[in-house]
Amino acid sequence: MQRYFITLLFVLCLALLGFFWQPTGLPWRPQPLLVLPMVFGYVVLVCLFLERAIEVFLSALRGGGADRLDQQLRAFDALVNPDESARTQHRMLQQARSDYRSHSRLIAQQMGLCMGLLVALVGLRILEQLVLDVPAGWQGRLFSAVDILLTGSVLAGGSDAVNKLTKAYGQLMASMAKKELPQ
């Protein structure tokens, strides 16, 4: 219940911020839907680089432990007639390997978010590509902060998530093209 209260409070604060400061709307680029394929292409490319970098770091940090657990599991798999004690130990080892993988995924997600935010912080951003001009002052700073958080999160999601977005965009454009064709 407390999580929902915090979310509701956050939404209320944002609504009050908009009410009292009255930010101006940002001008869209002409035909922003035509810019999206280029933006998605760059994002996929950066995601691929990030995923590879995370793989390298993660394998350096966690690879040895995973290899040891896999080797122990293979040793149990080679047993012909394991007794109940060996089967119990095998299940515990499988659970340990599963926990190890889960922890590795958590580390990879955290590394992905940090690296994605860092990439966005240095200037490779998504929303900025869709508007003509970012205003100066508090609204521009807030826009940049939101753009950094959004871009970092998208990059942390990886290239598979971006590919899904790209496919959805392609389907949207195809359905729009079908509607525009004269019957």
LONUZA-610753 format. One record per residue (C-alpha): x, z, y; residue number from 0. Coordinates in Angstrom, 1 decimal. Layout:
<fivos>
[fivo [X; Z; Y]; NUM],
...
</fivos>
This chain:
<fivos>
[fivo [0.0; 0.0; 0.0]; 0],
[fivo [2.9; 0.8; 2.4]; 1],
[fivo [4.3; -2.7; 2.0]; 2],
[fivo [1.0; -4.3; 3.2]; 3],
[fivo [0.9; -1.9; 6.1]; 4],
[fivo [4.5; -2.9; 7.1]; 5],
[fivo [3.5; -6.6; 6.9]; 6],
[fivo [0.3; -6.1; 8.9]; 7],
[fivo [2.3; -4.1; 11.5]; 8],
[fivo [4.9; -6.9; 11.7]; 9],
[fivo [2.2; -9.6; 12.2]; 10],
[fivo [0.5; -7.5; 14.8]; 11],
[fivo [3.8; -7.1; 16.7]; 12],
[fivo [4.4; -10.8; 16.6]; 13],
[fivo [0.8; -11.5; 17.9]; 14],
[fivo [1.4; -9.0; 20.8]; 15],
[fivo [4.8; -10.6; 21.6]; 16],
[fivo [3.0; -14.0; 21.9]; 17],
[fivo [0.2; -12.5; 24.0]; 18],
[fivo [2.4; -10.8; 26.5]; 19],
[fivo [5.4; -13.2; 26.8]; 20],
[fivo [3.3; -16.4; 26.4]; 21],
[fivo [6.1; -18.7; 25.0]; 22],
[fivo [5.8; -22.4; 25.7]; 23],
[fivo [5.3; -24.9; 22.9]; 24],
[fivo [8.3; -26.9; 21.9]; 25],
[fivo [8.2; -30.7; 22.2]; 26],
[fivo [8.4; -32.4; 18.8]; 27],
[fivo [10.7; -35.3; 18.3]; 28],
[fivo [8.9; -38.6; 18.3]; 29],
[fivo [7.6; -39.2; 14.7]; 30],
[fivo [9.2; -36.1; 13.2]; 31],
[fivo [8.1; -37.1; 9.7]; 32],
[fivo [10.5; -40.0; 9.9]; 33],
[fivo [13.4; -37.6; 10.6]; 34],
[fivo [12.6; -35.4; 7.6]; 35],
[fivo [14.3; -37.6; 4.9]; 36],
[fivo [17.6; -37.4; 6.8]; 37],
[fivo [17.2; -33.7; 7.3]; 38],
[fivo [16.3; -33.2; 3.6]; 39],
[fivo [19.3; -35.3; 2.5]; 40],
[fivo [21.7; -33.2; 4.5]; 41],
[fivo [20.1; -30.0; 3.2]; 42],
[fivo [20.4; -31.2; -0.4]; 43],
[fivo [24.1; -32.1; 0.1]; 44],
[fivo [24.9; -28.7; 1.7]; 45],
[fivo [22.9; -26.9; -1.1]; 46],
[fivo [25.0; -28.7; -3.7]; 47],
[fivo [28.2; -27.6; -2.1]; 48],
[fivo [26.9; -24.0; -1.8]; 49],
[fivo [25.8; -23.9; -5.4]; 50],
[fivo [29.2; -25.1; -6.6]; 51],
[fivo [31.0; -22.5; -4.4]; 52],
[fivo [28.7; -19.8; -5.7]; 53],
[fivo [29.4; -20.9; -9.3]; 54],
[fivo [33.2; -20.6; -8.7]; 55],
[fivo [32.9; -17.2; -7.1]; 56],
[fivo [30.5; -15.9; -9.7]; 57],
[fivo [32.5; -17.2; -12.6]; 58],
[fivo [35.6; -15.5; -11.2]; 59],
[fivo [33.8; -12.2; -10.7]; 60],
[fivo [31.6; -12.1; -13.8]; 61],
[fivo [32.8; -14.8; -16.3]; 62],
[fivo [35.0; -12.4; -18.3]; 63],
[fivo [32.2; -9.9; -19.0]; 64],
[fivo [29.8; -12.6; -20.1]; 65],
[fivo [32.4; -14.2; -22.4]; 66],
[fivo [33.1; -10.8; -24.1]; 67],
[fivo [29.3; -10.2; -24.6]; 68],
[fivo [28.9; -13.7; -26.0]; 69],
[fivo [31.8; -13.3; -28.4]; 70],
[fivo [30.4; -10.0; -29.7]; 71],
[fivo [27.0; -11.7; -30.2]; 72],
[fivo [28.6; -14.5; -32.1]; 73],
[fivo [30.3; -12.0; -34.3]; 74],
[fivo [26.9; -10.4; -35.2]; 75],
[fivo [25.4; -13.8; -35.7]; 76],
[fivo [28.1; -14.5; -38.4]; 77],
[fivo [27.0; -11.5; -40.5]; 78],
[fivo [25.2; -12.6; -43.6]; 79],
[fivo [23.1; -9.6; -44.6]; 80],
[fivo [23.2; -7.1; -41.6]; 81],
[fivo [21.8; -3.7; -42.3]; 82],
[fivo [19.3; -1.9; -40.0]; 83],
[fivo [22.1; -0.3; -38.0]; 84],
[fivo [23.7; -3.7; -37.3]; 85],
[fivo [20.4; -5.2; -36.4]; 86],
[fivo [19.8; -2.4; -33.9]; 87],
[fivo [23.2; -2.8; -32.5]; 88],
[fivo [22.6; -6.6; -32.2]; 89],
[fivo [19.4; -6.0; -30.3]; 90],
[fivo [21.2; -3.6; -27.9]; 91],
[fivo [23.9; -6.2; -27.4]; 92],
[fivo [21.3; -8.9; -26.7]; 93],
[fivo [19.7; -6.6; -24.2]; 94],
[fivo [23.0; -5.9; -22.6]; 95],
[fivo [23.7; -9.7; -22.3]; 96],
[fivo [20.2; -10.2; -20.8]; 97],
[fivo [20.8; -7.4; -18.2]; 98],
[fivo [24.2; -8.9; -17.4]; 99],
[fivo [22.7; -12.4; -16.8]; 100],
[fivo [20.0; -10.8; -14.6]; 101],
[fivo [22.5; -8.9; -12.6]; 102],
[fivo [24.6; -12.1; -12.2]; 103],
[fivo [21.5; -14.0; -10.9]; 104],
[fivo [20.9; -11.2; -8.4]; 105],
[fivo [24.5; -11.5; -7.2]; 106],
[fivo [24.2; -15.3; -7.0]; 107],
[fivo [21.0; -15.0; -4.9]; 108],
[fivo [22.6; -12.5; -2.5]; 109],
[fivo [25.7; -14.7; -2.2]; 110],
[fivo [23.5; -17.8; -1.6]; 111],
[fivo [21.6; -16.0; 1.1]; 112],
[fivo [24.8; -14.8; 2.8]; 113],
[fivo [26.5; -18.2; 2.6]; 114],
[fivo [23.3; -20.0; 3.7]; 115],
[fivo [22.9; -17.8; 6.7]; 116],
[fivo [26.6; -18.3; 7.5]; 117],
[fivo [26.2; -22.1; 7.3]; 118],
[fivo [23.1; -21.9; 9.6]; 119],
[fivo [24.9; -19.6; 11.9]; 120],
[fivo [27.7; -22.2; 12.5]; 121],
[fivo [25.1; -24.8; 13.5]; 122],
[fivo [23.7; -26.7; 10.5]; 123],
[fivo [20.0; -25.9; 11.0]; 124],
[fivo [16.6; -27.4; 10.0]; 125],
[fivo [14.1; -26.7; 12.8]; 126],
[fivo [16.5; -27.7; 15.5]; 127],
[fivo [16.4; -31.3; 14.1]; 128],
[fivo [12.6; -31.5; 14.5]; 129],
[fivo [12.3; -30.7; 18.2]; 130],
[fivo [13.5; -32.5; 21.3]; 131],
[fivo [14.7; -29.6; 23.4]; 132],
[fivo [15.3; -25.9; 22.6]; 133],
[fivo [14.4; -23.8; 25.7]; 134],
[fivo [16.8; -21.5; 27.4]; 135],
[fivo [16.3; -17.8; 27.6]; 136],
[fivo [14.7; -15.4; 25.2]; 137],
[fivo [12.5; -18.1; 23.6]; 138],
[fivo [15.6; -20.2; 22.8]; 139],
[fivo [17.4; -17.3; 21.3]; 140],
[fivo [14.4; -16.3; 19.2]; 141],
[fivo [14.0; -20.0; 18.1]; 142],
[fivo [17.7; -20.0; 17.0]; 143],
[fivo [17.3; -16.7; 15.1]; 144],
[fivo [14.2; -18.0; 13.3]; 145],
[fivo [15.9; -21.3; 12.6]; 146],
[fivo [19.0; -19.5; 11.2]; 147],
[fivo [16.8; -17.3; 8.9]; 148],
[fivo [14.7; -20.2; 7.7]; 149],
[fivo [17.7; -22.5; 7.1]; 150],
[fivo [19.7; -19.8; 5.4]; 151],
[fivo [16.7; -19.0; 3.1]; 152],
[fivo [16.1; -22.6; 2.2]; 153],
[fivo [19.8; -23.1; 1.4]; 154],
[fivo [19.8; -19.9; -0.7]; 155],
[fivo [16.9; -21.4; -2.7]; 156],
[fivo [19.2; -24.1; -3.9]; 157],
[fivo [19.0; -27.8; -4.3]; 158],
[fivo [16.2; -27.7; -6.9]; 159],
[fivo [13.9; -26.1; -4.3]; 160],
[fivo [14.9; -28.6; -1.7]; 161],
[fivo [14.3; -31.5; -4.2]; 162],
[fivo [10.8; -30.1; -4.8]; 163],
[fivo [10.2; -30.1; -1.0]; 164],
[fivo [11.5; -33.7; -0.8]; 165],
[fivo [9.2; -34.8; -3.6]; 166],
[fivo [6.2; -33.2; -1.9]; 167],
[fivo [7.2; -35.0; 1.3]; 168],
[fivo [7.4; -38.3; -0.5]; 169],
[fivo [3.9; -37.7; -2.0]; 170],
[fivo [2.5; -36.8; 1.4]; 171],
[fivo [4.0; -40.0; 2.9]; 172],
[fivo [2.7; -42.1; 0.1]; 173],
[fivo [-0.9; -40.7; 0.4]; 174],
[fivo [-0.8; -41.2; 4.2]; 175],
[fivo [0.4; -44.8; 3.7]; 176],
[fivo [-2.5; -45.4; 1.3]; 177],
[fivo [-5.0; -44.1; 3.8]; 178],
[fivo [-3.6; -46.3; 6.6]; 179],
[fivo [-3.9; -49.5; 4.5]; 180],
[fivo [-6.9; -51.6; 5.4]; 181],
[fivo [-9.4; -51.8; 2.6]; 182],
</fivos>
